[in-house]
């Protein structure tokens, strides 16, 4: 996951099973190269602080381990963000 990327690429296609994406520029978050599972993973608070009225963009690329079993084919997942704010 990269915060405020300057560019995003998405090549290949689902039908060809060769979809590849990448994030250019920006600031890698603490989740870069971190294995994920079914439990929630929180970003460090400092990585998510925005000024009043500010915005941030995120680029997320998820890849399977080369050791992933064939049973992972045709599986899907959901990416969810929970935003907490205070004044």
Buried (B, 14 or more C-beta within 10 A) or exposed (E): BBBEBEEBEEEEEEEEEEEEBEBEEBEBBEBEEEEEEEEEEEBEEEBBEEEEEEEEEBBBBEEEEEEEEEEEEEEEEEEEEEEEEEE
